[in-house]
Amino acid sequence: MGARIGVIGAGQVGAAAAYLLSSTPGVSEIVLVDLDTARAAGEAADIGHAAAFGTSARVREGHYADLAGCAVVVITAGASLKPGQTRLELVQQNLRIVDRIVEQVLQAAPGCVLLFATNPVDVMPALAVQRWGVPPGRAIGTGCMLDSIRFRDRLAHHLAVAPGSVHAYVFGEHGDSQVLHWSSAQAGGVPILEFAAQRGQPIDAALQHTIAEDVRTAAYRIKAGKGVSNFGIGGCIARLVRAIVGDEHSVFSVSTYLPELQGVRNTCVSLPHVLNAQGASAPLQPQWSAQEEAALRASAAVLSDTIAGALQSLPARSV
């Protein structure tokens, strides 16, 4: 018997996530919830028909009450980025949407793991922890997992190796202040810059800057071309859910609420976490170069300020 997974939001991100979850090992049922019930029912039926080709996962439209028993509830609902807009500029609008969603999810499935994909994704775990009392390990933002995959893919393309052979992470904000962790990047146990030199494809400072910009702006370029970035984040969601329901104890760069990080209080940035059936472990602390450490502290400060202002703008909770 597999796990029941809830997906809030039947837009393109939610639909892509639900489709990929329908073939994810360990998932037996997906409940798709949206204010537009007709859209949710249509997407559920379409995804269910595709799933019937190869899996037994049941996909259905439902309401918040149907989330009872869910191991993980994925929240994708909210406004999408518009051209020229940053993720942090969505904060007021989407925080109010997600605040209402979290309240209803917790009424139905108080013990679930919340997995946030709504932007700005790094603010949402803080909302769940500080406003609704969710344990930090059960309020997870997809954070920089997708950025890390983009980093690995970019390096793999340059080095002409398979992306799975490259180990590299992005930390900090899922956004403009993110930090590419060059210090730990490696392939085959060889530091990535040395590996590149041995492959005859050196990575100098200028190329490092170009790669960092390519990773940071990938979503903006995708949205400029097709209007939405949905398959990458859908794959990210499916992989994280698989790690949780499979009790894998795998390591990912995801965001959780941090009372303090490098002197910055009440922030939420991506760091390495071990994911299992209980959610995310306490964050692990990599070794940083002086430049990386300063950049991470600056990223944490940006989000600390954003979180403080955003949470203060919400109306008082009703008793």
N, C-alpha and C positions, 0 to 999 in steps of 0.2 A: 504494500500500500504506500503510495507516494504522498507528497505534501500538497496541501491546498495553498495556492498563491493568489493574492488579490492584486489587481492592477487598477489604480484610480486614474482615469483619464483615457478616453478612447480615441484621442487624436493620433497623429502619425507616429509619435514616439511610443505612446502606450500600445498602439496596434503592433508596431514592430517588435516591442518587448514581448507582448503576448504571443505573437507568432513564434518567436525564437524560444520562448519558455515552453511552448507546446511540444517541443522536441528535446527539452532539457531533461537529462536523467534525474530521477527522484521527484519529478513533478507529475502529479496525477490529475490535478484539477486547477483551472484558472478561472477566477471570477472577475469579470470586467465591469467596472462601475463608472458611470458617467452621468452628468446631469441630462445629457441628450441620450435618453434611453434607447431611442430608435437607432442612433449611431452605434451605441454599445452592442445592441442586439445584432445589428448587421455585421459588425466587425467580428463578434464572437462566432456567428454562424460561418462566416467566410474562413476564419482561422481554423475553426473546428473541422471544416471540410478538408482543408489542406493537411491538418494533423492526422486525419483519418487515413491518409496514404501510408503513414509509417509509424504512428505512435497511438497509444491508447489514452492520451491526455484528453480530458473533457474540458471544453472551453464554453463558458456560458456568460450571458449578461446577468447582472444581479444588482442588489442594493447593499447598503452598508451592513444590514443585519446578516447578509449572506457571507460576510467576511469572518464570522465566528469560526474558530478553529484554524485560521490561516497561520502558517508558519512565518510567512513574510508577506508584507503588504508594500507594494511598489507604488510610489506617488509620482506621477508624471504630469498631472494636471497643472495648468497655468498658462499665462501668456508666453509666447515665443519671442526670441530675439528678432528685432527688426534691423534692417541694414543700418550700419553705423552706430548701433546701440551696444553697450556693454552689458554683461550679465548683471553687474551690480545695479544698473539702472532699472532693473525689473523688480527690485526688492519690495517696494511698498505694495504694488499690485499683487504680486504672487505670494507675499507673506500672508496677506489676509485670506487668500484662497486656501493656502495650505493650512493655515490655522484652523479654519472651519473643517477641513478634511481630517486633520489629526484628531480633533475632538470626537468626530463620529467614528473614526476607525478604532480608537481606544475604547469606546463604548462597546463595540462588537468583538474586538480581538485585543484585549488589554495585554496579553503576553506575547504578541507578535514582534518580529523584528521589522522596523520601519526602514525602508530603503528609498531614499529621496533622489529623484532625477530632475525635479523642477528647479529652474534657475532663479536666483543665484543659489546653487546647490549647497554651498558651504554655509549658508545662513540657516537652512532648514533644520539640521540636527540641533543647533542651539535653541531654536524655537521649541522643539520637542522636549528637550532636557529642561530648559529654564522655565518654560511656561506650563508644560504638561507633566513634568516629573518623570519622563521616560529615562531609564538608565542609559548612560552614554553609549554603552556597547550595543544597545538595541535601537539606536538612532544613527543611521549611517548614510552619508552622502556618497554618491558615486565618485565625487571628487576628481582626483587626478588619475584615476585608473585609465580612462580613455586617453588622456594626454600621454600617459606612460606608454600605452600601446602605439600611439602616433610617433612618439620618440623612438621606440624600438623599430618601427616600420621604416622610419626615415633613415636611421642608421643602417639597417639591414639592406636597404636599397643602395646606399652609398657603398657599402662593403661587399655587395653581391653575395650575401648569405641569407639563410632563412630567418625570418623575424624571431622564431622560437629559439634561435641560437644566441640572441642578444638579450642581455639582462640590463635593463636601464629603467630608471624611475623619474617621475616628475612629482614634486612635492609642493606644499603651499596651497595657494588659491587655485581653484579651477577657473582661471581667468588671466587677466593681464599681468598679475604679479607672480605668476607661477615660477617655480625654481627647477630647472633641469639639473639633476644631480649627476654631474659628470664624474664626480669623485668615485662613485661606486659602479659606473657603467663598465660592463665587460662582456667579452665573448670568449667562450672556451677557457675561462679562468684567467684570461689575459686582459689587463686594463684596456679600455676601448681605444684610447689614443695610440697605445703601443700596438694593439691588434691592427688598427688602421694602417699604421706605418708598415707593419709586416706584410699587409695585403697590397702594398703599393698604392693605397688610397688615403694619404695622410689627411688629418682633420686639424687645420690650423685655427687660430683664434677667429678669423673672419668666417670660416665655414661653421664653427661652433655658433656664432651669432646668427648666421643664416638658418641653421637647423632650429635654433631656439625660436626664431621668428616664425618659421614654417609650422612648428608645433603649436605655438601660441595662437596663431591666426587660422588654423585649419578649419575650425567651425565657421568662422566668418566667410571663408572662401567657399565652403560647401553651401552655406545659406545663400550666398550671392548667386550661386549657380542653379540651385534647385529649390531654394526657399526654406528648407528645413534640413537639419542634420538628425536623422532618425535611426539609420541602421547601425551606425557605430555605437551609439548609446544603447540601442536595443541589445546588441551583442554584449556590451558591458554589463547591463542589468542581468541578462541570462547567465552570464558567467559567475557573477556574484551570488545570485540565488542558488546556483548549483553548488557553490562552495559552502553555503549556509545549510541547505537541506541535506547535503551529503556529509556534513560534519567533517569537512576536509582538513581543517587547520592549514589552509593555504594563505600565503601572504600577498596582500594587495595594497596599493596606495589609495586609500579612501579617507574621507573626512569624518571626524567625530568631534564632539564638543570637548574643549580643553579648558579647565579652570585657569591654567597658566602655561605659557610656553615662552621660554627665554625672556622672562620678565614681562611678557604681554599677557594681560588677564582677559578671561572670557572670550576666547577666540575659537575658531573652528577651521582647521586646515588639514590637508592631506599629509599623512605620514604612513609608514608601513604598519599594517595591522594584520594579525592572524584572525582569519574568519572561520567560524565553526557554527554548530547548531545554536549556540547561545548568542551569536552575533559577532561583534568585533572585540578583540582583546584591547588592552591598553596600548597606546601607540608605542612603537619602538623608535629609538633615536639613532639614526645613522651617524657616521663620522662626517663632519662638514669641513670644507675649506673655509677660511675666514670670509671670503666673498659669498659663498653659499649660505653661511650662517647669518650674515647680515641681510641677505636677500630674503631668507625665510622669516627673520624677525620683522622685516618691513611688510611682508605679505601677511603675517599674523596680525600686525597692527592695523592694516587696512580693513581686515575682516572684523577685528574687535570693534573698531569704530562703527562699521556698518551694522553689526549685530546690535550694539547698544542703542543706536538711533532707531533701528527698525522695531525692536521689541518695545521701546517706549511709545511708539506710535500706535500700538494696538490698543483697542479698548480693554478695560478691565474684564477679567473672566467673570462670568455669571456663576453664582454659587449653586 
